[in-house]
Amino acid sequence: MGPSSSIRAWRPPVPGVAEVLHAHFPHHAYPSHTHDTWTLLVVDTGAVRFGLDRHEHGALRNLVTLLPPHVPHDGRSVDADGFRKRVIYLEADQLDVRRIGAAVDHPGWADPPLRHEVHRLHEALRRAGDSFEAESRLALVCARLEGHLAGLGTAPPAPDRTTARRLRELLDARVVEGVALSGAGQDLGVSASHLVRSFSAEYGIAPHRYLTGRRIDRARRLLLAGHRAADVAVAVGFHDQAHLTRHFKRLLGVTPGAFARSASVPAGRRRRASPRSAAR
């Protein structure tokens, strides 16, 4: 008996994402079926042959595959060892439904930057506490998909400095509470993808990385003032201490604990105010 199928499926708390599926199918073949979502698919091992609206296509490792809602498709492995895939099911309104015909005609692209961004989106969706990063990455992915579907390729949008500045002001005002990208877009009267692209073009950094940097700045000051990392994490807006540690080490190369121990201020002279009040 060969290896059995394995899957992991979940619904992340990210607007626009209906479901995420990571699966290894050594033998399974999909019969013809439909979804009410866009199916954003990357294959990590093997290859998948699928029929879409009575035409044959292949989902390969170097491609990003997009199957439109309400269009019948099936799927089966090309290799004897099966395939591994990762899928994000996007709510139908995340992409222009008028592009369904374009997706039927051309359901995949060899676009390495897009595939890398889809991978990073999956990583963000796997982690608790990274919903703002996932929203930002989702906006970038959808914008690039829209460009392909519209036949525009990856042409950069016109800069919008006013929108970028207004988003930065909003992020600065809500460092601890955080911002829902979809809500910020509604408040500023633009799409989430326009927000992310404008901000990234103006400041050279994605909004979620900017917000993380501001939180790390506050965390550093609290750690040097003698507060515990677990308290600091919540006080500056991180999900928990592990979330703080991951971002802190990625940015500074050391853990929050090691950073705090480097302080030259004697412990007895450090401030005793609560980290929440000190973070403001």
Backbone as numpy.savetxt, mean C-alpha at the origin, in Angstrom:
# Nx Ny Nz CAx CAy CAz Cx Cy Cz
1.19 -38.56 -3.15 0.34 -37.36 -3.15 1.22 -36.11 -3.15
0.92 -35.19 -4.02 1.69 -33.96 -4.11 1.30 -32.97 -3.04
1.91 -31.80 -3.04 1.59 -30.76 -2.05 0.16 -30.28 -2.19
-0.42 -29.85 -1.08 -1.80 -29.36 -1.09 -1.81 -27.85 -1.28
-2.96 -27.33 -1.63 -3.12 -25.90 -1.80 -3.03 -25.19 -0.45
-2.55 -23.97 -0.48 -2.52 -23.16 0.74 -2.94 -21.74 0.37
-3.74 -21.13 1.23 -4.20 -19.76 0.97 -4.20 -18.96 2.26
-4.11 -17.65 2.09 -4.36 -16.71 3.17 -5.19 -15.59 2.58
-6.35 -15.33 3.15 -7.25 -14.29 2.65 -7.69 -13.42 3.80
-7.80 -12.11 3.56 -8.26 -11.20 4.60 -8.83 -9.93 3.98
-9.56 -9.17 4.79 -10.12 -7.88 4.38 -9.43 -6.78 5.17
-8.49 -6.08 4.57 -7.80 -5.02 5.30 -8.68 -3.79 5.46
-8.44 -2.98 6.50 -9.25 -1.77 6.71 -8.77 -0.61 5.86
-8.74 -0.84 4.57 -8.24 0.16 3.62 -9.34 0.43 2.60
-9.84 1.66 2.51 -10.90 1.96 1.55 -10.48 1.60 0.13
-11.38 0.95 -0.58 -11.10 0.57 -1.97 -10.62 -0.84 -2.15
-10.20 -1.50 -1.06 -9.72 -2.88 -1.14 -10.79 -3.79 -0.54
-11.37 -4.64 -1.36 -12.42 -5.54 -0.89 -11.85 -6.78 -0.22
-10.70 -7.25 -0.72 -10.13 -8.50 -0.20 -8.71 -8.65 -0.72
-7.89 -9.37 0.03 -6.55 -9.73 -0.40 -6.42 -11.25 -0.31
-5.76 -11.85 -1.28 -5.58 -13.30 -1.31 -4.14 -13.62 -1.70
-3.48 -14.42 -0.87 -2.18 -14.99 -1.20 -2.37 -16.50 -1.28
-1.98 -17.12 -2.37 -2.32 -18.53 -2.57 -1.23 -19.28 -3.31
-1.11 -20.57 -2.95 -0.29 -21.52 -3.70 -1.21 -22.64 -4.15
-1.35 -22.82 -5.45 -2.21 -23.85 -6.02 -1.37 -24.82 -6.85
-1.01 -25.98 -6.28 -0.23 -26.95 -7.05 -1.04 -27.63 -8.16
-2.37 -27.74 -7.93 -3.17 -28.51 -8.89 -4.46 -27.81 -9.31
-4.95 -26.88 -8.53 -6.28 -26.33 -8.75 -6.39 -25.58 -10.07
-7.54 -25.75 -10.72 -7.88 -24.97 -11.91 -9.22 -24.29 -11.66
-9.28 -23.01 -11.99 -10.51 -22.25 -11.79 -11.48 -22.51 -12.94
-12.74 -22.83 -12.65 -13.74 -22.82 -13.72 -14.11 -21.38 -14.07
-14.85 -21.20 -15.13 -15.26 -19.86 -15.54 -16.13 -19.23 -14.45
-15.83 -17.97 -14.10 -16.56 -17.28 -13.05 -16.36 -15.78 -13.24
-17.04 -14.99 -12.43 -16.88 -13.52 -12.47 -16.71 -12.99 -11.05
-16.22 -11.74 -10.96 -16.16 -11.02 -9.70 -16.87 -9.68 -9.89
-17.29 -9.08 -8.77 -17.84 -7.73 -8.85 -16.77 -6.69 -8.54
-15.51 -7.12 -8.56 -14.37 -6.25 -8.29 -13.37 -6.35 -9.45
-12.41 -5.42 -9.46 -11.24 -5.56 -10.31 -10.28 -6.54 -9.62
-9.71 -7.46 -10.39 -8.78 -8.45 -9.85 -7.37 -8.07 -10.26
-6.58 -7.58 -9.30 -5.21 -7.16 -9.56 -4.28 -8.30 -9.13
-3.61 -8.90 -10.08 -2.93 -10.18 -9.87 -1.46 -10.10 -10.24
-0.60 -10.64 -9.36 0.80 -10.89 -9.71 1.10 -12.35 -9.40
1.89 -12.98 -10.25 2.28 -14.37 -10.09 3.74 -14.39 -9.62
4.00 -15.12 -8.53 5.35 -15.17 -7.96 6.14 -16.39 -8.41
5.48 -17.51 -8.62 6.13 -18.69 -9.19 5.17 -19.35 -10.17
5.73 -19.97 -11.20 4.90 -20.61 -12.21 4.29 -19.60 -13.16
3.23 -20.02 -13.81 2.51 -19.16 -14.75 1.07 -19.66 -14.83
0.17 -18.74 -15.14 -1.25 -19.06 -15.22 -1.76 -18.77 -16.62
-2.46 -19.72 -17.17 -3.15 -19.51 -18.45 -4.61 -19.28 -18.15
-5.18 -18.21 -18.70 -6.58 -17.94 -18.39 -7.32 -17.46 -19.63
-8.61 -17.78 -19.65 -9.49 -17.28 -20.69 -10.27 -16.09 -20.15
-10.33 -15.02 -20.93 -11.07 -13.82 -20.55 -11.94 -13.42 -21.71
-13.25 -13.50 -21.50 -14.19 -13.16 -22.57 -13.87 -13.93 -23.85
-13.61 -15.23 -23.67 -13.38 -16.18 -24.77 -12.06 -15.96 -25.52
-11.12 -15.26 -24.91 -9.79 -15.10 -25.48 -8.75 -15.58 -24.46
-7.69 -16.23 -24.95 -6.67 -16.80 -24.08 -5.56 -15.79 -23.78
-5.12 -15.78 -22.52 -4.04 -14.90 -22.08 -3.16 -15.65 -21.10
-2.03 -15.06 -20.76 -1.14 -15.64 -19.77 -0.79 -14.64 -18.69
-0.83 -15.08 -17.42 -0.35 -14.28 -16.31 1.03 -14.80 -15.94
2.05 -14.00 -16.23 3.44 -14.41 -16.05 4.07 -13.61 -14.91
5.25 -14.04 -14.47 5.91 -13.40 -13.33 6.30 -11.95 -13.61
6.57 -11.62 -14.86 7.01 -10.26 -15.16 5.85 -9.32 -15.47
4.62 -9.81 -15.35 3.46 -9.01 -15.70 2.65 -8.61 -14.47
1.96 -7.49 -14.60 0.87 -7.14 -13.69 -0.41 -7.38 -14.46
-1.25 -8.27 -13.94 -2.48 -8.65 -14.63 -3.68 -8.01 -13.95
-4.59 -7.49 -14.74 -5.78 -6.83 -14.23 -7.00 -7.40 -14.94
-7.87 -8.07 -14.19 -9.09 -8.63 -14.75 -10.27 -7.74 -14.34
-11.09 -7.34 -15.29 -12.17 -6.38 -14.98 -13.37 -7.05 -14.32
-14.20 -6.27 -13.63 -15.38 -6.83 -12.98 -16.42 -7.28 -14.01
-17.16 -8.33 -13.60 -18.33 -8.82 -14.34 -17.99 -9.45 -15.69
-16.72 -9.76 -15.93 -16.32 -10.41 -17.18 -15.87 -11.83 -16.86
-16.46 -12.86 -17.48 -16.10 -14.25 -17.14 -14.64 -14.55 -17.47
-14.00 -15.31 -16.57 -12.64 -15.76 -16.78 -12.43 -17.07 -16.03
-11.44 -17.84 -16.46 -11.05 -19.06 -15.77 -9.55 -18.99 -15.51
-8.93 -20.10 -15.09 -7.50 -20.08 -14.84 -6.96 -21.46 -14.52
-5.77 -21.77 -15.05 -5.12 -23.04 -14.75 -3.61 -22.87 -14.90
-2.89 -23.74 -14.21 -1.44 -23.63 -14.21 -0.85 -24.08 -15.54
0.21 -23.43 -15.94 0.97 -23.85 -17.11 1.99 -24.90 -16.72
2.51 -24.84 -15.49 3.58 -25.73 -15.04 3.01 -26.86 -14.19
3.72 -27.97 -14.17 3.26 -29.13 -13.40 3.29 -28.86 -11.90
4.14 -27.94 -11.46 4.25 -27.63 -10.03 3.24 -26.59 -9.56
2.37 -26.13 -10.44 1.37 -25.16 -10.04 1.91 -23.74 -10.02
1.27 -22.88 -9.24 1.66 -21.48 -9.22 1.38 -20.86 -7.85
2.11 -19.79 -7.56 1.86 -18.94 -6.41 1.44 -17.57 -6.91
0.43 -17.01 -6.31 -0.07 -15.71 -6.76 -0.48 -14.87 -5.56
-0.49 -13.55 -5.80 -1.02 -12.59 -4.84 -2.05 -11.74 -5.57
-3.19 -11.57 -4.94 -4.30 -10.87 -5.58 -4.85 -9.80 -4.65
-5.11 -8.63 -5.22 -5.85 -7.58 -4.52 -7.15 -7.37 -5.29
-8.27 -7.56 -4.62 -9.57 -7.33 -5.24 -9.97 -5.89 -4.94
-9.98 -5.07 -5.98 -10.27 -3.65 -5.86 -11.75 -3.39 -6.07
-12.31 -2.57 -5.20 -13.71 -2.19 -5.39 -13.88 -1.58 -6.79
-15.04 -1.82 -7.39 -15.26 -1.44 -8.79 -15.04 0.04 -9.05
-15.30 0.88 -8.04 -15.16 2.33 -8.27 -13.72 2.83 -8.16
-12.77 1.95 -7.90 -11.38 2.37 -7.81 -10.77 2.67 -9.18
-11.34 2.11 -10.22 -10.91 2.39 -11.59 -12.14 2.73 -12.42
-11.94 3.49 -13.46 -13.03 3.94 -14.32 -13.67 2.73 -15.01
-14.95 2.47 -14.72 -15.62 1.31 -15.31 -15.73 1.43 -16.82
-15.54 2.63 -17.36 -15.53 2.78 -18.81 -14.30 2.14 -19.43
-13.33 1.74 -18.59 -12.10 1.11 -19.08 -12.18 -0.41 -19.08
-13.36 -0.97 -18.76 -13.49 -2.42 -18.74 -13.14 -3.03 -20.09
-13.60 -2.41 -21.16 -13.30 -2.92 -22.50 -11.81 -2.92 -22.77
-11.11 -1.89 -22.33 -9.66 -1.83 -22.52 -8.97 -2.94 -21.75
-9.47 -3.25 -20.54 -8.87 -4.32 -19.75 -9.14 -5.68 -20.37
-10.29 -5.85 -20.99 -10.58 -7.11 -21.69 -9.61 -7.30 -22.86
-9.37 -6.23 -23.59 -8.48 -6.31 -24.75 -7.03 -6.50 -24.36
-6.62 -5.92 -23.23 -5.21 -5.95 -22.83 -5.15 -6.07 -21.30
-5.25 -7.29 -20.74 -5.37 -7.44 -19.29 -4.05 -7.49 -18.52
-2.93 -7.13 -19.14 -1.67 -7.19 -18.40 -0.58 -6.37 -19.05
0.40 -5.96 -18.22 1.50 -5.12 -18.72 2.82 -5.56 -18.10
3.87 -5.50 -18.88 5.23 -5.68 -18.38 5.74 -4.30 -17.96
5.49 -3.95 -16.73 5.81 -2.63 -16.18 6.51 -2.86 -14.84
7.85 -2.98 -14.83 8.56 -3.29 -13.58 8.27 -2.32 -12.43
8.25 -0.99 -12.65 7.92 -0.10 -11.53 6.52 -0.36 -10.95
5.56 -0.65 -11.82 4.22 -0.96 -11.34 4.21 -2.25 -10.54
4.90 -3.27 -11.04 4.93 -4.53 -10.31 5.59 -4.35 -8.95
6.64 -3.56 -8.90 7.30 -3.30 -7.62 6.37 -2.56 -6.66
5.61 -1.61 -7.19 4.68 -0.86 -6.34 3.55 -1.76 -5.86
3.09 -2.69 -6.70 2.07 -3.64 -6.26 2.63 -4.52 -5.14
3.88 -4.95 -5.27 4.51 -5.73 -4.21 4.55 -4.94 -2.90
4.94 -3.68 -2.97 5.02 -2.85 -1.77 3.63 -2.60 -1.18
2.63 -2.53 -2.04 1.25 -2.41 -1.56 0.86 -3.66 -0.78
1.19 -4.83 -1.30 0.91 -6.07 -0.57 1.59 -6.06 0.79
2.84 -5.63 0.84 3.57 -5.59 2.10 2.87 -4.66 3.10
2.41 -3.52 2.64 1.70 -2.59 3.52 0.38 -3.17 3.99
-0.32 -3.89 3.12 -1.60 -4.48 3.48 -1.44 -5.60 4.50
-0.27 -6.22 4.55 -0.01 -7.30 5.49 0.24 -6.79 6.90
0.63 -5.54 7.03 1.05 -5.03 8.32 -0.07 -4.26 9.01
-0.28 -4.57 10.26 -1.24 -3.79 11.05 -0.67 -2.40 11.31
-1.53 -1.41 11.27 -1.10 -0.06 11.59 -0.55 0.73 10.43
-0.55 0.17 9.22 0.01 0.87 8.07 -1.05 1.22 7.04
-2.26 1.54 7.50 -3.34 1.79 6.56 -3.08 3.04 5.72
-2.43 4.08 6.30 -2.15 5.28 5.53 -1.13 4.99 4.43
-0.11 4.20 4.75 0.84 3.80 3.72 0.14 2.99 2.64
-0.73 2.06 3.04 -1.44 1.25 2.06 -2.33 2.12 1.17
-3.00 3.11 1.75 -3.83 4.02 0.96 -2.97 4.78 -0.06
-1.80 5.25 0.38 -0.92 6.00 -0.51 -0.45 5.12 -1.66
-0.02 3.91 -1.33 0.48 3.01 -2.38 -0.65 2.57 -3.31
-1.84 2.36 -2.75 -2.98 2.01 -3.59 -3.29 3.12 -4.58
-3.21 4.37 -4.14 -3.48 5.50 -5.03 -2.48 5.53 -6.17
-1.21 5.28 -5.88 -0.19 5.27 -6.93 -0.42 4.13 -7.91
-0.76 2.97 -7.39 -1.01 1.81 -8.26 -2.21 2.08 -9.17
-3.30 2.60 -8.60 -4.49 2.85 -9.41 -4.23 3.92 -10.47
-3.45 4.94 -10.13 -3.14 5.98 -11.11 -2.35 5.39 -12.27
-1.41 4.51 -11.98 -0.61 3.91 -13.05 -1.46 2.95 -13.89
-2.35 2.22 -13.23 -3.27 1.35 -13.97 -4.18 2.16 -14.89
-4.70 3.27 -14.38 -5.56 4.13 -15.20 -4.80 4.63 -16.43
-3.53 4.97 -16.24 -2.73 5.42 -17.38 -2.60 4.36 -18.44
-2.36 3.12 -18.02 -2.28 2.02 -18.98 -3.61 1.80 -19.68
-4.70 1.77 -18.91 -6.01 1.51 -19.49 -6.44 2.60 -20.47
-6.01 3.83 -20.19 -6.36 4.94 -21.07 -5.40 5.08 -22.24
-4.38 4.20 -22.30 -3.42 4.28 -23.38 -2.44 5.41 -23.24
-2.30 5.92 -22.01 -1.41 7.06 -21.77 -0.04 6.62 -21.26
0.13 5.33 -21.02 1.40 4.86 -20.49 1.62 5.39 -19.09
2.80 5.90 -18.83 3.14 6.39 -17.49 3.53 7.86 -17.52
2.90 8.64 -18.39 3.21 10.06 -18.48 2.93 10.75 -17.15
3.85 11.58 -16.62 3.63 12.23 -15.33 2.53 13.28 -15.44
1.78 13.49 -14.35 0.72 14.50 -14.37 1.30 15.90 -14.25
0.49 16.90 -14.57 0.91 18.28 -14.37 1.05 18.54 -12.87
2.06 19.31 -12.45 2.26 19.57 -11.03 1.13 20.41 -10.45
0.83 20.17 -9.18 -0.21 20.92 -8.47 0.36 21.29 -7.11
1.08 22.40 -7.06 1.78 22.80 -5.83 0.81 23.20 -4.73
-0.31 23.78 -5.11 -1.28 24.21 -4.09 -1.82 23.02 -3.33
-2.20 21.98 -4.05 -2.71 20.77 -3.40 -1.65 20.13 -2.53
-0.41 20.08 -3.03 0.69 19.49 -2.25 0.89 20.26 -0.94
0.87 21.58 -1.02 1.07 22.39 0.18 -0.06 22.19 1.17
-1.29 22.13 0.69 -2.44 21.96 1.57 -2.41 20.60 2.26
-1.97 19.56 1.54 -1.87 18.25 2.17 -0.78 18.25 3.23
0.36 18.90 2.96 1.41 18.95 3.97 0.93 19.67 5.22
0.19 20.76 5.04 -0.36 21.47 6.20 -1.29 20.57 7.00
-2.09 19.77 6.30 -3.00 18.86 6.98 -2.23 17.78 7.74
-1.19 17.24 7.12 -0.37 16.23 7.79 0.33 16.81 9.01
0.85 18.02 8.88 1.53 18.67 10.01 0.58 18.91 11.18
-0.67 19.19 10.86 -1.65 19.47 11.91 -2.18 18.21 12.57
-1.97 17.04 11.91 -2.55 15.80 12.43 -1.51 14.68 12.47
-0.35 15.02 12.99 0.74 14.03 13.04 0.33 12.81 13.86
-0.23 13.03 15.02 -0.57 11.92 15.91 -1.84 11.22 15.44
-2.88 11.98 15.13 -4.16 11.37 14.74 -4.08 10.67 13.39
-3.24 11.19 12.52 -3.15 10.64 11.18 -4.25 11.17 10.27
-4.17 10.78 9.03 -5.09 11.27 8.00 -5.55 10.08 7.15
-6.83 10.03 6.87 -7.35 9.09 5.88 -7.24 9.75 4.51
-6.52 9.11 3.62 -6.25 9.73 2.33 -7.54 10.02 1.57
-8.50 9.10 1.64 -9.76 9.33 0.93 -10.49 10.54 1.51
-10.46 10.69 2.84 -11.10 11.85 3.45 -10.39 13.14 3.12
-9.05 13.09 3.08 -8.29 14.29 2.72 -8.59 14.71 1.30
-8.74 13.73 0.42 -9.08 14.04 -0.97 -10.43 14.72 -1.07
-11.40 14.24 -0.30 -12.72 14.87 -0.31 -12.64 16.30 0.23
-11.88 16.48 1.30 -11.75 17.82 1.89 -11.10 18.80 0.93
-10.12 18.32 0.16 -9.38 19.20 -0.74 -9.94 19.20 -2.16
-10.97 18.38 -2.40 -11.64 18.40 -3.69 -10.88 17.75 -4.82
-10.02 16.77 -4.50 -9.27 16.06 -5.54 -9.27 14.58 -5.21
-8.82 13.77 -6.16 -8.75 12.33 -5.94 -7.56 11.98 -5.06
-7.61 10.79 -4.45 -6.49 10.34 -3.62 -5.22 10.21 -4.45
-5.34 9.70 -5.66 -4.16 9.54 -6.51 -3.56 10.90 -6.86
-4.41 11.90 -7.09 -3.90 13.25 -7.38 -3.15 13.81 -6.16
-3.68 13.55 -4.98 -3.01 13.99 -3.77 -1.60 13.40 -3.67
-1.50 12.09 -3.83 -0.21 11.42 -3.66 0.78 11.86 -4.72
0.33 11.94 -5.97 1.24 12.32 -7.05 1.70 13.77 -6.89
0.78 14.66 -6.52 1.15 16.07 -6.37 2.15 16.24 -5.22
1.87 15.59 -4.10 2.75 15.71 -2.95 4.13 15.14 -3.26
4.16 13.96 -3.87 5.44 13.32 -4.19 6.25 14.15 -5.18
5.57 14.74 -6.16 6.27 15.56 -7.15 6.83 16.83 -6.54
6.09 17.43 -5.61 6.51 18.71 -5.02 7.61 18.54 -3.98
7.48 17.50 -3.14 8.40 17.38 -2.00 9.38 16.22 -2.12
9.26 15.42 -3.17 10.21 14.34 -3.38 10.07 13.18 -2.42
8.91 13.05 -1.78 8.66 11.98 -0.82 7.17 11.70 -0.79
6.80 10.44 -0.62 5.38 10.09 -0.56 4.77 10.58 0.74
3.47 10.88 0.77 2.84 11.41 1.99 3.03 10.52 3.20
2.92 9.20 3.03 3.04 8.33 4.20 4.45 8.36 4.77
5.47 8.51 3.92 6.84 8.61 4.43 7.06 9.96 5.13
6.44 11.00 4.62 6.54 12.31 5.28 5.94 12.23 6.68
4.74 11.65 6.79 4.09 11.55 8.08 4.91 10.69 9.04
5.45 9.59 8.55 6.29 8.74 9.40 7.50 9.51 9.91
8.11 10.33 9.05 9.25 11.13 9.47 8.91 12.11 10.57
7.73 12.73 10.47 7.32 13.66 11.52 7.09 12.92 12.85
6.52 11.73 12.76 6.30 10.95 13.98 7.63 10.51 14.60
8.57 10.12 13.77 9.89 9.72 14.28 10.57 10.91 14.95
10.45 12.11 14.38 11.02 13.30 15.01 10.50 13.46 16.44
9.19 13.33 16.60 8.60 13.48 17.93 9.05 12.34 18.85
9.12 11.14 18.30 9.53 9.99 19.10 10.96 10.17 19.62
11.84 10.69 18.79 13.22 10.89 19.21 13.29 11.81 20.44
12.54 12.90 20.39 12.58 13.86 21.50 12.05 13.23 22.79
10.99 12.44 22.67 10.42 11.80 23.86 11.34 10.73 24.42
11.98 9.97 23.54 12.91 8.95 24.00 14.09 9.58 24.73
14.60 10.69 24.20 15.72 11.38 24.84 15.30 12.03 26.15
14.00 12.25 26.31 13.49 12.82 27.57 13.22 11.74 28.61
13.47 10.48 28.25 13.36 9.40 29.23 12.08 8.60 29.22
11.22 8.80 28.23 9.97 8.06 28.19 10.17 6.66 27.59
9.36 5.72 28.02 9.46 4.35 27.54 8.99 4.27 26.09
9.63 3.39 25.32 9.32 3.25 23.90 7.86 2.86 23.68
7.32 2.00 24.54 5.93 1.58 24.38 4.98 2.76 24.52
5.26 3.66 25.46 4.41 4.84 25.65 4.62 5.84 24.51
5.86 5.97 24.07 6.17 6.90 23.00 5.45 6.50 21.71
5.43 5.21 21.42 4.83 4.74 20.18 3.40 5.23 20.04
2.59 5.03 21.08 1.19 5.44 21.04 1.07 6.96 21.06
1.95 7.62 21.80 1.85 9.07 21.95 2.09 9.81 20.64
2.91 9.24 19.75 3.23 9.94 18.50 2.43 9.42 17.30
1.58 8.41 17.53 0.69 7.99 16.46 0.95 6.64 15.85
1.92 5.87 16.39 2.16 4.53 15.85 1.21 3.53 16.48
1.00 2.42 15.77 0.04 1.41 16.21 0.49 0.77 17.53
1.77 0.46 17.65 2.32 -0.14 18.87 3.83 0.00 18.83
4.50 -0.57 19.83 5.95 -0.43 19.91 6.65 -1.10 18.73
6.14 -2.25 18.30 6.76 -2.94 17.17 6.70 -2.08 15.91
5.58 -1.39 15.73 5.41 -0.50 14.58 6.42 0.64 14.64
6.58 1.24 15.83 7.59 2.29 16.02 8.99 1.75 15.74
9.30 0.59 16.28 10.65 0.04 16.14 10.99 -0.22 14.67
10.05 -0.75 13.93 10.32 -1.06 12.52 10.66 0.22 11.75
9.86 1.25 11.91 10.10 2.49 11.18 11.34 3.22 11.72
11.53 3.19 13.03 12.66 3.87 13.64 13.97 3.26 13.15
14.04 1.94 13.14 15.28 1.28 12.73 15.53 1.47 11.24
14.45 1.47 10.44 14.64 1.68 9.01 15.16 3.08 8.72
14.72 4.05 9.50 15.13 5.43 9.26 16.49 5.75 9.87
16.73 5.28 11.09 17.93 5.70 11.82 18.97 4.59 11.97
18.61 3.35 11.64 19.58 2.27 11.73 19.74 1.66 13.10
19.02 2.15 14.11 19.08 1.61 15.46 17.66 1.50 16.00
17.50 0.71 17.05 16.19 0.59 17.68 15.91 1.80 18.56
14.65 2.05 18.91 14.36 3.15 19.85 15.09 3.00 21.17
15.21 1.74 21.67 15.90 1.52 22.93 17.36 1.91 22.86
18.04 1.53 21.77 19.45 1.88 21.62 19.61 3.39 21.49
18.69 4.02 20.79 18.74 5.48 20.65 18.58 6.15 22.01
17.62 5.67 22.81 17.38 6.26 24.12 18.60 6.09 25.03
19.24 4.93 24.95 20.40 4.68 25.81 21.60 5.55 25.44
21.57 6.12 24.24 22.68 6.98 23.83 22.59 8.37 24.43
21.48 8.68 25.09 21.27 10.03 25.63 22.32 10.35 26.68
22.77 11.59 26.64 23.79 12.01 27.60 23.20 12.64 28.85
21.88 12.89 28.82 21.22 13.52 29.98 21.03 12.47 31.07
21.49 12.70 32.29 21.27 11.72 33.37 19.80 11.44 33.56
19.50 10.19 33.88 18.10 9.78 33.99 17.34 10.60 35.02
18.00 10.97 36.12 17.32 11.70 37.17 16.91 13.10 36.78
17.51 13.64 35.72 17.21 15.01 35.31 16.22 15.06 34.16
15.79 13.91 33.68 14.86 13.91 32.54 13.47 14.31 32.98
12.72 14.86 32.03 11.38 15.35 32.33 10.44 14.20 32.64
9.44 14.44 33.48 8.50 13.40 33.89 7.11 13.62 33.31
6.95 14.58 32.44 5.63 14.81 31.84 5.22 13.59 31.04
3.90 13.39 30.90 3.44 12.25 30.12 3.87 12.41 28.67
4.16 11.30 27.97 4.60 11.41 26.59 3.56 12.04 25.68
2.28 11.87 26.00 1.24 12.47 25.15 1.29 13.99 25.22
1.42 14.53 26.43 1.46 15.97 26.56 2.77 16.52 26.02
3.85 15.78 26.19 5.15 16.26 25.69 5.23 16.21 24.18
4.45 15.33 23.56 4.50 15.18 22.10 3.80 16.31 21.38
2.99 17.06 22.05 2.19 18.10 21.37 3.02 19.35 21.11
